Amino acid sequence: MIDPEQIIYLDNNATTRPDPAVVQEMVLYLEKLWGNPSSGYMFGKQVRKAVDLARQRLATLLGCEPSEIIFTSGGTESNNTAINAALRADPKRQHVVTTAVEHNAVVRHCEDVAKHGGDVTFVGVNSEGELDLAELEKAIRPDTAIVSVMWANNETGVVNPIDEIAEIARRKGVLLHTDAVQAVGKVPLKLSERGISFLSLSAHKFYGPKGVGALYINRNVRFSPMIFGGSQENKRRGGTENVASIVGLGKAAELAATALRDDQDRIHKLRDRFESELLEKIPDLVVNGNSRHRLGNTSNLSFRGIDAQALLIMFDQKGICSSIGSACLTGSLQSSHVLRAMKLDDDRAKGSVRFSLGRFNTEAQIEKALELIPPIIEKLRALSPAPAIA
């Protein structure tokens, strides 16, 4: 078994280590308070209180009302549910506007919508991963049901201007969904002050457990569920609640609300040091994504003249965990759809690696990574058949 204490984990956008306080709080609801929260007796009602507390904790982090939150299995289900709810709200509105750089949980669902009689417009981005808001507005039609734009990109960290997008959606009279999986715990949300209809999140992206997430549904928005069954989640999502994981999500939200600023300031400084020193030590290294509007933990770098798959193998041998973008791309021979949408040349796209830092990264780990990475790049470039980059 690999000792996690011996690796340099720089793939926090894929998943984060559960905070020990999260795990500790979950154990009680696995070992002792394992009752069904929908039961009418006191043992079940005690468990129900834990679910209600988790909802309150998450609402505090999001800046919304607890009643506007339903718990789901994660970001993918939340994304699918939001888009489906909008399409069901009005049979005359079966058009979705989204972007070419969304997570596959949105992209593939929208492709399925198109296969089954709906219509989808994918708005492009520029070479820095930024949306053209005029193009986004132009894409909205009278039959548009919903605009779905991620808050922050999982591969490049580029942050979209959600408030401006919300204003466009308001003027056009359409719903707005944002996949905020990468934003929660990293940027202030304050949903009560924004014109967002739906927001998706996943606990394992902010030091909670896997397999649990939530969907924010603005109280003024019509909603129809995607999963039918019992009357759980105020009849908006059937199925017995995953109590221990919901408790973990709530605790992770409480920790994030308390530590958001301190966490992100420290992580941002670590990321900037990591990125700047690599740029100084390694020639022909390029940062992908707008540097001014980017998550403070994310660094997507192109190592020209190197295939990223070979690079990840070498990193793995040295105990460095990173990725070529979204975790679902691992093993794929095709470069990221996000980087292709940014119209990067093949050499730059195929040599791109995402590093994403988190709460448990230390100065010592970054120091070690900065020591290990440059020689690996030099070795691979020496072995590469590609001509040297001028």
Order of alpha helices (4+ residues) and beta strands (2+ residues): beta-alpha-alpha-beta-alpha-beta-alpha-beta-alpha-beta-alpha-beta-beta-beta-alpha-alpha-beta-beta-alpha-beta-alpha-alpha-beta-alpha
